[in-house]
Amino acid sequence: MLRIKNLSKSFNIGTENEVSIFNGFNLDIEEHKCTAILGPNGCGKSTLLNMIGGSILNDGGEILLNGEDISKLKEDKRAIHIGRVYQDPSMGVSPALTILENMSLADKKGEKFRLRKLIKKNNIDRYVQLLKSLDLGLEYKLNTKVRFLSGGQRQSLSLIMAAMKLPDLLLLDEHTAALDPKTSHVIMKKTKDLIDKYQITTIMISHNMRDAVEYSDRIVMLDKGKVVFDKPSKETSEEELIEIYKAKLIQDIA
């Protein structure tokens, strides 16, 4: 489904600040599964997600989505097949537009359209049903501008918008990190429900080991651009992951 082959990426090449993040990195992502990517700051989690999504280009290697190398495609071309929810609740939505306008934009992804013909009345019932699944009452606020929504409401809307066209791949970039614990739990539950319902292949970056164990199918841990742990979530515990983190921290200090 998604195969990363011999990937390489460095920053500040040719300067004294040159940093190599990946060198010959390989990873296969299973179809219809949620893979959680864990690791300390600087391990390459966000860089990997950005290279898959296209906001950062890799230096070498291949990123194969359904057998096609997408590593040279621009971000907007990849977005036709890849949905993404960001850490910042405002990044996946347009705060100045209404909920209805935001959903209509998401529904037009990959298509040519005119703004004045953005909203189609025959789509509204479908949007209402999608919003009802969130159980947040957003279906009654279609004409409310998104800037008036709470962080949790925005992130829920971002999630629905990212998944509404059933992308081949969904990228979750620490999408609950900016939320309070109670709201984070709600969003994670809705994320799991959505992924399971539509069988969307998902990569989820997280710092929350409990969420990784509870809501993913597989856990991959990175350290210094390499895979140091790869196990099905049901065979893993939060305590095991914490012990690995502690061991790595002691090793780095030593």
C-alpha positions, 0 to 999 in steps of 0.5 A, a space after each residue: 500500500 505505502 512502501 518507503 524504500 531507501 529514503 534519505 533526507 539531510 538538512 543544511 547540506 554543505 554547511 557546518 550545521 548539516 544534519 542527516 535525518 534518514 539514510 537508507 530508511 525502509 518502512 512498509 505501512 499495512 493497508 486498512 491499518 492504523 500505524 502509530 509512529 513514536 519516538 523522541 524529539 528529533 528522531 524523524 517522525 515529523 520529517 517522515 510525515 512531511 516527506 510522505 505528504 509532500 511539504 518536504 521533498 526527500 533527497 533520495 529513495 522512493 515513496 510508493 503509494 499503491 505502487 506509484 512513486 509519489 516522491 516527486 509529486 507536488 503537495 497538492 497532487 498528493 493531497 488528492 490521495 492523502 488526507 491530513 490532520 495537523 497538530 494545530 486545530 486551525 491548520 486543517 480548516 479555513 477559520 474565515 469560512 463557515 462550516 458548510 463552506 469548509 466542507 464544500 471545499 474539502 468535497 472539491 479536493 482534486 477538482 476544478 471549481 468556481 467559488 460562487 458555485 462552491 456549495 451544492 444544495 444536494 450535498 448538504 444532507 450528506 454533510 449533516 449526516 457526517 457532522 452528526 457522527 461527531 455528536 458535537 451539534 455541529 450539524 446545527 451550525 453549518 453557517 457558523 464561521 469556523 473561527 468561533 469553534 473551540 479547538 476540539 470542534 475545529 479538530 473534529 471538523 478537520 478530521 471529517 474533512 480529511 476523511 470525507 473523500 476516503 483517501 488512500 492514506 490518512 496522516 495524523 500529525 499529533 492531532 490531539 497534542 494541542 487539546 486538553 486531556 478530556 477533549 483529546 480522549 473524545 477526539 481519539 475515540 472519534 478518530 478510531 471510529 472513523 478509521 474503523 468504519 471506512 477502513 482508512 490506512 492511517 499513520 498517526 504520530 503521537 507522544 502519548 504512548 497510552 493512545 498509541 497502544 489503545 487506538 492503533 494496530 501497530 506501533 513503530 518507534 524511531 530513534 535517530 532515523 532508524 526503526 528501533 521497535 516494531 510490534 502489533 499494538 495488542 502485543 505491546 504495553 504502555 509500560 514496555 514503551 516507557 521502559 524503552 524510552 528510559 533506556 534510550 534516554 540513559 543511553 544518550 546521556 551516557 
